[in-house]
């Protein structure tokens, strides 16, 4: 099951509810993509599995700023 390395987003669970109201279990997967980002502080690229929401934030503020804001380090991502 896919899990975002940055946000920790994983699958969510719930019920299908058709017209008959018969509940059957199902799950929703987060939109996880393979993502390569260049880190100028390290002088290299880093490959991540990240949700699209996290990718947009990293593109906006940078990976190091994102990790600092959320109390993470690059070592936590492995």
PyMOL commands that set and color helices and strands:
alter all, ss='L'
color gray80, all
select helices_A, chain A and resi 52-61+63-69+74-77
alter helices_A, ss='H'
color red, helices_A
select strands_A, chain A and resi 12-17+23-28+32-39+44-51
alter strands_A, ss='S'
color yellow, strands_A
deselect
rebuild
show_as cartoon
